[in-house]
Amino acid sequence: MLLIYDTNTDPHWNLAAEEYLLENFNESVFRLWRNADSIIIGRNQNAYAEIDTEWVSSKGIPVVRRLSGGGAVFHDLGNVNFSFFESGISRQESNEMFRRFTGPILDALHSLGVEAYLEGRNDLMIDGKKFSGNAMCFSRNRIMQHGTLLFSSSIKSLAQALKERPEKFDGKAVKSHRSRVTNISEHLSDKIDVNGFMEYLAKYVGRGSAPYRWSEEDLGAIDALAESRYRRDSWNFGASPKYGLNKVVKFPAGLVEISFDVSSGKISALEIRGDFFFNRPVEEFCSSMRGVEHTPEKISGRLNEVAAGEYFCGISPEELMTLFF
């Protein structure tokens, strides 16, 4: 088995590295890595239904879609990510697969005196609180199983970033299940920092493994993949399943109700109702917004292009922007 201990904390690059290891290596790999503040969403999730859009935008936190399924997770430098890659493996029942690959992590924690355990299909727990979620992805005869390990994460930021608003969204996207969480560091009798914890995992789980350093060819390929997929809104947001949004906002100038569908990442079937006053036909405004990518950048750009403030009396483009998320 190869051991990869990464120090790059760019979430776009790290998710690209996961795909690269899945698609281009044959060897078994154990990888440890961390991301700077970011939200990582599952392959089949609606990005906007999982996050507090305003908070995430104000903090400049990137939202990145991974290849594997499962729910949304908040990453910061107090969270340690681990990955296992293996080839020539048969597709066993998922519960058995999660048990197999989380076993070494649980053994490592037990050796530190932490009474951690697997609950349900893919959650690792301490005293009834979750500290790890896991997901997997197959490609041909190769599997990637990766998980989070809350070590000293900001629980406050985690709760704020993943403040979902289910009343706004309709669709078939996979929803995240929110659980009570805990940090591993709170359960250690001998205190160590997150770097010491990663080093311990590398030695314990990766014992007998050959350390692997990325080649120049590897780095170039991962950089290219990060640019072509993981840094693109078309992947991170446009790959969301079809969904609908319904929202009502009471502005000083009147109540506005908006309803629209998003398909392939673009707005369709937009309707606006309310008791507001208008200068130009609202149907004309709706027509101009159809086909726009459902991202803050694209929506804001179109609102400015069409001089949205000219349609709605006393409602600014900035206020209209809040209707779309």
KAURSUL-V308877 format. One record per pair of residues at least 6 apart in sequence whose ideal C-beta (glycine too) atoms are under 8 Angstrom apart, sorted by the first residue. I is the first residue (numbers start at 0). GAP is how many residues later the second one is. D is the distance in whole Angstrom. If there is no record, write none. Layout:
i={I;I}
gap={GAP;GAP}
d={D;D}
This chain:
i={0;0;0;0;0;0;0;0;1;1;1;1;1;1;1;1;1;2;2;2;2;2;2;2;2;2;3;3;3;3;3;3;3;3;3;4;4;4;4;4;5;5;5;5;5;5;7;7;7;8;8;8;8;9;9;9;10;10;10;10;10;10;10;10;11;11;11;11;11;12;12;12;12;13;13;13;14;14;14;14;14;14;14;15;15;15;15;15;15;16;16;16;17;17;17;17;17;17;18;18;18;19;19;19;19;20;20;20;20;20;21;21;21;21;21;21;22;22;23;24;24;25;25;26;26;27;27;27;27;28;28;28;28;29;29;29;29;29;29;30;30;30;30;30;31;31;31;31;31;31;32;32;32;33;33;33;33;33;33;33;34;34;34;34;34;35;35;35;36;36;36;36;36;36;36;37;37;37;37;37;37;37;38;38;38;38;38;38;38;38;38;38;38;38;38;39;39;39;39;39;39;40;40;40;40;40;40;40;40;40;41;41;41;41;41;41;41;41;41;41;42;42;42;42;42;42;42;43;43;43;43;44;44;44;44;44;44;44;44;44;45;45;45;45;45;45;46;46;46;46;46;47;47;47;47;47;47;48;48;48;48;48;48;48;48;48;49;49;49;49;49;50;50;50;50;50;50;51;51;51;51;51;51;52;52;53;53;54;54;54;55;55;56;58;60;61;62;62;63;63;64;64;64;64;64;65;66;66;67;67;67;67;67;68;68;68;68;69;69;69;69;69;70;70;70;70;70;71;71;72;72;72;73;73;73;73;73;74;74;75;75;75;75;76;77;77;77;77;77;77;77;78;78;78;78;78;79;79;79;79;79;79;79;80;80;80;80;81;81;81;81;81;81;82;82;82;82;83;83;83;83;83;84;84;84;85;85;86;86;87;87;88;88;88;90;91;93;93;93;94;96;96;96;97;97;97;97;97;97;98;100;100;100;100;101;101;101;101;101;101;103;103;104;104;104;104;104;104;105;105;105;105;106;106;107;107;107;107;108;108;109;110;111;111;111;112;112;112;113;113;113;113;114;114;114;115;115;115;115;115;116;116;116;117;117;118;121;121;121;121;122;122;122;122;122;123;123;123;123;123;123;123;124;125;125;125;126;126;127;128;128;128;128;129;129;129;129;130;130;130;130;130;130;131;131;131;131;132;132;133;133;133;133;134;134;134;135;135;135;135;136;136;137;148;149;149;149;149;149;150;150;150;150;150;151;151;151;151;151;152;154;154;157;161;161;163;163;163;165;167;167;167;168;168;168;169;169;169;169;170;170;170;170;171;171;171;172;172;172;183;184;184;184;184;191;213;228;229;232;232;232;232;232;233;233;236;236;236;236;237;237;237;237;237;237;238;239;239;241;241;241;241;242;242;243;243;243;243;244;244;244;244;244;245;245;245;246;246;246;247;247;247;247;248;248;248;248;248;250;250;250;250;251;252;252;252;252;252;252;253;253;253;253;253;253;253;254;254;254;255;255;255;255;255;255;255;255;256;256;256;257;257;257;257;257;258;258;258;258;259;259;259;259;259;259;260;260;260;261;261;264;264;264;265;265;265;265;266;266;266;266;266;266;267;267;268;269;269;269;270;271;271;271;275;275;275;275;276;276;276;277;277;277;278;278;278;278;279;279;280;281;283;284;284;284;287;287;287;288;288;288;291;291;291;292;293;295;295;298;298;298;299;299;302;302;302;303;307;307;308;308;308;308;311}
gap={26;27;28;29;205;207;208;209;23;25;26;27;28;207;208;209;210;26;27;28;199;203;206;207;208;209;17;25;26;27;28;29;207;208;210;26;27;193;197;206;8;11;25;26;27;28;6;9;25;25;26;27;68;25;26;216;24;25;27;29;51;53;64;219;50;52;214;218;219;209;210;213;217;19;21;67;25;49;50;51;52;211;215;206;207;209;210;213;214;14;16;205;13;48;49;65;126;128;48;206;210;198;201;202;205;8;10;62;64;123;45;63;115;117;120;122;116;119;197;60;62;61;116;58;60;56;57;58;59;54;55;56;183;52;53;54;175;176;179;51;52;53;54;115;48;49;50;166;169;170;47;48;50;41;43;45;46;47;160;164;40;41;42;44;46;39;40;41;22;24;37;38;39;40;120;23;24;25;26;36;37;38;11;12;17;22;23;24;25;33;34;35;36;122;123;24;25;26;32;33;35;6;9;22;23;24;25;30;31;195;23;24;26;27;28;29;30;93;132;134;22;23;24;25;26;94;196;25;129;130;197;20;26;27;128;129;130;131;195;196;123;125;127;194;195;197;16;18;189;190;193;121;189;192;197;246;277;115;116;117;119;120;122;124;126;194;21;22;112;114;126;12;21;110;111;112;113;108;109;110;111;112;113;243;272;268;271;105;106;108;7;105;239;102;100;174;173;174;166;172;165;170;171;172;174;69;70;77;67;68;69;76;78;66;67;68;105;52;63;64;65;104;62;103;104;105;106;90;104;60;75;89;79;83;84;87;88;6;73;77;78;81;82;117;72;73;74;75;76;105;116;69;70;71;72;74;68;69;71;114;117;118;121;65;66;67;68;23;64;65;67;119;123;61;62;63;64;17;59;60;61;62;57;58;59;56;57;54;55;53;54;52;53;54;47;8;27;28;42;26;39;46;48;20;23;24;36;38;47;19;33;35;44;46;16;20;22;30;32;45;100;101;19;27;42;44;96;100;10;11;12;18;97;98;92;93;96;97;7;75;6;93;76;78;88;75;76;77;12;70;73;74;11;12;72;8;9;10;15;68;7;8;9;6;7;6;11;12;13;25;7;9;10;11;56;6;7;8;9;10;23;25;6;56;58;61;55;60;52;50;51;52;53;49;50;51;52;18;19;50;51;52;53;15;16;17;18;14;15;11;12;13;14;10;11;12;7;8;9;10;6;7;6;35;8;31;32;33;34;32;33;34;43;46;31;32;33;41;42;30;26;28;23;14;16;11;12;14;9;77;78;79;74;75;76;73;74;75;76;70;71;72;73;69;70;71;67;68;70;13;6;7;9;12;8;8;6;6;32;60;62;64;65;31;59;28;56;57;58;26;27;28;55;56;57;26;22;25;19;20;21;22;18;19;15;16;17;18;13;14;15;17;79;11;12;13;10;11;76;7;8;9;10;6;7;70;73;74;25;63;64;68;62;23;24;59;60;61;62;20;21;22;23;59;60;61;19;20;21;16;17;18;20;56;59;64;67;15;16;17;12;13;14;65;66;10;11;12;13;7;8;9;10;11;29;6;7;8;6;32;28;29;30;25;26;27;28;22;23;24;25;26;27;22;23;21;16;19;20;15;10;13;14;36;37;38;39;35;36;37;33;34;35;31;32;33;34;30;31;30;29;27;21;23;26;14;17;18;10;13;17;6;7;10;6;30;25;29;22;25;26;17;21;14;17;18;13;9;12;6;7;8;11;8}
d={7;4;7;6;7;7;4;7;8;5;7;5;7;6;6;8;4;8;5;8;6;4;4;7;5;6;8;6;7;4;7;8;8;5;8;8;5;7;5;7;7;7;7;7;4;8;6;8;7;5;6;5;7;8;7;8;4;7;4;7;6;5;7;8;7;6;5;4;5;6;7;5;8;5;6;7;7;5;8;5;8;8;5;5;8;4;4;7;5;8;8;5;8;7;7;6;6;7;6;6;8;7;6;5;6;6;7;7;5;7;7;6;7;5;6;5;6;8;7;6;8;5;8;8;8;8;6;5;7;7;7;4;7;7;7;6;6;5;6;7;4;8;7;8;7;7;6;5;6;6;8;5;7;7;6;7;6;6;8;8;4;7;8;7;7;8;7;6;7;5;8;7;5;8;7;6;5;7;6;8;5;8;7;6;7;6;7;5;7;6;7;6;7;6;7;6;8;6;7;5;6;5;6;6;7;5;7;8;5;8;8;7;7;5;4;6;7;7;6;8;7;7;6;6;5;8;8;6;6;5;6;8;7;6;5;5;8;7;7;8;6;6;4;4;6;5;5;7;6;5;5;7;7;7;8;7;6;6;7;7;7;4;7;6;7;7;8;4;6;6;6;6;7;6;6;8;7;6;6;7;4;8;8;8;4;8;8;5;6;7;7;6;6;8;6;8;6;7;6;6;8;6;5;8;6;7;5;7;4;6;4;7;7;6;8;7;7;7;6;7;4;8;7;7;7;3;6;6;5;6;5;8;7;6;4;5;6;7;7;5;6;6;8;7;7;6;4;4;7;7;6;6;7;6;7;5;8;4;5;7;7;6;7;6;7;6;7;6;7;6;6;7;8;6;7;4;8;5;8;7;5;7;7;7;5;7;6;6;5;6;8;7;7;5;6;8;6;8;7;5;6;7;7;7;6;5;6;7;7;6;7;8;4;8;6;8;6;8;6;7;8;5;7;7;7;7;7;7;5;7;7;7;8;8;7;6;4;6;4;7;7;6;6;8;7;7;5;8;6;6;5;7;7;8;8;6;7;5;7;8;7;6;8;6;8;5;6;4;7;8;5;7;6;8;7;7;6;4;8;7;7;8;7;6;7;5;7;8;7;7;5;6;4;4;7;5;7;7;5;6;5;7;6;5;5;5;7;6;6;6;7;4;8;7;6;7;6;6;4;8;7;5;8;6;8;6;7;5;6;6;5;5;5;5;5;8;5;7;5;6;6;7;7;7;7;8;7;8;7;6;6;5;6;7;6;7;4;8;7;6;6;3;6;6;8;8;6;5;6;7;7;8;8;8;7;7;5;7;8;7;5;7;8;6;8;6;8;7;5;7;3;8;7;8;8;7;7;7;7;7;5;8;7;6;7;7;5;7;7;7;6;7;8;8;7;5;7;5;6;7;7;5;8;7;6;8;6;6;7;7;5;6;7;6;7;7;6;3;5;6;5;3;7;8;7;7;5;5;7;6;8;4;6;7;7;8;6;7;5;5;7;7;5;5;7;8;7;5;8;5;7;6;4;7;8;7;5;5;7;5;5;6;8;6;6;6;7;6;6;7;5;8;6;6;7;8;4;5;6;6;5;7;6;6;7;8;6;8;4;7;6;6;6;6;6;8;6;6;5;8;6;8;7;7;5;7;8;5;8;6;8;5;6;5;8;7;7;7;6;5;8;8;6;4;6;6;6;5;5;7;6;5;8;7}
